[in-house]
Amino acid sequence: MQQTYLNLFDKDRSRKIPLSVYLPEMKDVNNIPVFIFNPSYQTQEELGKSNVVFKCNNYKYLANYFTGNGYAFVAMQHEMLGDNDGLEVIDSSLPQNEARKHLYQRGMENILFVINELKRHFPKLKTDKFILGGHSNGGDIAKYYANHYPKTVSNLILLDARRCFIKPKLNLRILMFEAPDSSTDIGVLPDEGTKDNPKRKNLEWVIVKPKNATHSGYSDSYIPTEVRKQVINTIEWFLK
């Protein structure tokens, strides 16, 4: 596995986007499939520490699996020090699908910018259609992006992404891991509708809840060995 770190800057939005790109050990190969991953939320307190490690560097167990199977694994950082509109100031009593929409919108714009930069820096990557995923708020960003650009997403892989609704009539395959210490908001999983108006006709949605998982425990820092094995084995089954 080859890792490249890029500190991207979107001039139009005056926005830094740190990016970790993990490439498979393959030479002279074109159209390398891509998994674009959005990590969980990182607080201003964490970002202000002198020894801060960005969350985009905290999912190497996924990077190892995907690069070992011929994929490029791309993880981007969404939160930056100085952001004043994050989860710390969002009213938790409000419907979170709406209250967090500005974070999802910014995340979607980050993804669009990163895709264009990948085309420039890594022309051998297949970026017209890719696996998209994320953990917690990052997974919600992935769903929000898929709502707007579904034709660019081959599969969604979500790690306890509990807030953002998915449009029920999208033609998507979704693998979602939950955790026993959290609950998915009502409305995130679309209802089936009626016989005359089936709302989930084209959605293939698989939900797995490992018994020893926790909401925060899907990153390198906290994931138990047995949960990591279950996540990898389930992803392998899902992508066959």
N, C-alpha and C positions, 0 to 999 in steps of 0.2 A: 504494500500500500504506500502510495506517495502522497504526502500532504503538502498543499500549498496554501499559504495564508495571504489574503488580499485585504487591504484596507480601502474599500471603495468609497467614492464620494459622488453623490448626485448633486451636481451644481444647480439644477433647476429647483431643488428643494432644500439646498444647503444641508444635506443630510449625509452623515457617515454611515456606512454599512460594512462592518467587518464581516469577512467571509472565509470560511474554512472549506477547502476543496480537497477531497480525498479521491485519488485516482487508482484504478486497478493496475496491477503490474502487467500491462499489455502494451506492446509496441506495434506501430503501424496498423492500428485498428481505427476505423472510422465509425461514426454513428454509435458511440458508446452510450448505452442507456443511462438515464440520470434519475436519481432520487433527490428531490429538493426538500430539505427538512427545516422546520421552524421550531426552535427550542422554546422551552417554557419561559414565562415572564421573569425578568431580572429587575429587582428593586433598585431604587436610587441609593439606598443604604449600601447594598452590595457593590454597585458600580462605583461608589465613592471610596472604596477601600484601596489602599496602595498596592495590594497584591491581588487585585481583582482578576478573575479568569472569566472571560465571556462564556455565556451559556452555550454558544455555538460550538464550543470545544469540549462539551460534556456528554457527548453521545458516541464515543468511539466504538462501543460495542456494536452499534448499528453500522458505523462506517466500516468496521472490520468485516462484518457479514456481507454487506453489499459490494464492497470492492472485491472481496473474495469470490463473488459470483458475477464479476464482470461489469458491475455498475460503477458510475461515479457517484459519490455521496457528497452533496453540497449543503452545508449548514450556514445559515446567516444569522447575524445578530440584529434584533429589532429595537431593543431598548438601548439608549445612550445616556450618559451622565448629562444632566441638565434638562431632560424631558420633564415637563411639569403637568402632564395630562394623563399620567399612568394610573394603574390600579390603586395606588395609594390615595388618590383624590376622587375616585369614582364611588358614588353612593351605592353601597351593597344592597340597599332595600329596593332599588330600581330593577326592572327587567334587564338582565345583563346582556342579552342579545342586542338591545338598543343602546344601553349605556356604554358599551365597549366598542361601538361601531367605528368610532374614529380611530381606534387602535387597529381594527381589522382593515380599514381603508388604507392606513399608512403601511401596514404590513403587505397588503396587495401591491401597493406602489413599489415597495422594496423588492418584491418578487419580480415584478415586471422589469425593473431596472437591472436586477441581477441576471435575469435571462439574457438581456442584451449584452451585458458585460461578459457572460460566459461564451457567447457567440464570438466575441472579439478575442478573448484570452485563451479559450479552449475550443477551437473550431471543430475538433473531432467529436465533441459531445453532441448527442441527439437532444436538442432542446425544443423541438416543435411539439413533442408530446412526452410526458415524463410522469413518474410517480411523484406524488406530492404528499407531504405529511407533516406531523408536528406533535408536540407535547403540550397539553394544557392550553394556555392562551395561543401558543404557536399552532396547535392543531385547529383552533377556532379560526385563525388567520387562513390556514389551508382550506377550510370549508368555505370561508368567505370568498377566497380566490376562485375556488371551483364553481361557486354560484355564478360568477361573472365570466369565467373562461373555461367552461367544462370541456370543450373540444381539445384543450391542451393537456388534460389530465387523464392518464390511463388508469390509475388506481389512487385511492386515498388511504393512507395508513395513519391512524390517529391514536395517540396515547392519552387517554382520559381527557379529551377535549369536550367540555361539558356545557358550553354556553351558546355558541353560534348555531343558528338553525341552518339546515341544508334545504335547498329547494327540492321538493319531493319528486318532481317530474324529470329530474336530470337522469341521464343514462350513465350511471357510475357504479363502480365496484368499490365498496368501502369496508375496510377492516378497522374495527374500533376496540381498543383495550380500555376497560374501565378499572376501577379500584374499589374495594369494599369500604374504604373510609371516606368516600365521596359519592355524590349522586348527580346524574345528568339532569339538567333542567328540562321541565315539561315543554314540549314543542321542538326540542332538538331532533328527536326521532319523529319523523312525520307519521301521522296516522295513515291507515291504509285507504281511507276514503270509502267509496261505495262500489258496488258492482258496475254501475254505469259510469262512475268517475273514480277509477282506481288511482290513488295518488302516488303509490310506490311501485308502479308497474315495472319501471326500468331501473330501479335501485336494487342492487344486490348488496345487502348490509349484514356483515357478520360481526357479532359482538362477543368478546371474550373478557371474562373477569377473573384473573388469577387470584386464588384465595389469599396469597401472601403479598399481593401488590398493595402499594399505597399511592396516593395521588402524586406525591413528589418523587416516588421511587421508581421512575422510569428513566432516570439519567444515570450516568456512570457513578455518580457520587453515592447513590442510595439504593440502586437496584440489587435485590438479593440474587444469588446465583441461580436458584430454581426459577425465579421469575424471568430472568434474562434468557434462560434456556427455553422457557415456554414461549416467550415473545418471538425468539428467533425461529423456533420450530413452527409456530403458527404462521409467521410471515412466509416461511418457505412453502408451507402447504397452500397458502392463499395465492401465491404467485405462480404456482404450477399450472 
